[in-house]
Amino acid sequence: NAGVTQTPKFQVLKTGQSMTLQCAQDMNHNSMYWYRQDPGMGLRLIYYSASEGTTDKGEVPNGYNVSRLNKREFSLRLESAAPSQTSVYFCASSAGTGSYQPQHFGDGTRLSIL
Amino acid sequence: SQQGEEDPQALSIQEGENATMNCSYKTSINNLQWYRQNSGRGLVHLILIRSNEREKHSGRLRVTLDTSKKSSSLLITASRAADTASYFCVPPFGGSNYKLTFGKGTLLTVNP
């Protein structure tokens, strides 16, 4: 049972390059999320998708776009990467958006922008 | 939004000892979740405690919730080296879990 799978695991980009981070879940979950984790900052929500066909901004959406491709997949795109976007990115999913739903996380994508 | 504030920020103990981590939050909640993050890995959901529960157990974990003090604690008994991780308490904001906000956590180190 794979759970939440993120690709790639590591990536180095140059400033201005674009990139798409991929996330897929096999738990038939309705809701999916993208977070970034920076030292001393905790996890911050970038975008989320409450259900297939919907996406909404989180706490730090600037510089990112998302696509809920289908129920399983939720991608995060950096159109023009900046050094400030160097971070570890986590995708998560949950059965729904009710407050009793635990979130299941992937193991992250470590992204460096030079 | 609100996030849990974990205390202490770091805790170092010997294998076999118990570890207690505390959490405070600001506004009323209907439940609170605890997560663990091992180094280099994603977060793992440990336990959810509802506002009408004062204590909940799961294996070697014991979580308490005091809604009058807006605080929670996580006790890990008979700790193991594999328990070395960061632990986060996560109160939901606004009753919607997509507003979950994560604090900086407690870094627990269990020395063999």
Interface residues (C-beta under 8 A of the other chain):
Chain A: V4 S31 Y33 Y35 G40 M41 G42 L43 R44 L45 Y48 A50 D56 G58 E59 F90 A92 S94 T97 G98 S99 Y100 Q101 P102 Q103 H104 F105 G106 D107 G108
Chain B: S1 Q3 N30 N31 Q33 G40 R41 G42 L43 V44 H45 L48 R50 F88 P92 G95 S96 N97 Y98 K99 L100 T101 F102 G103 K104 G105
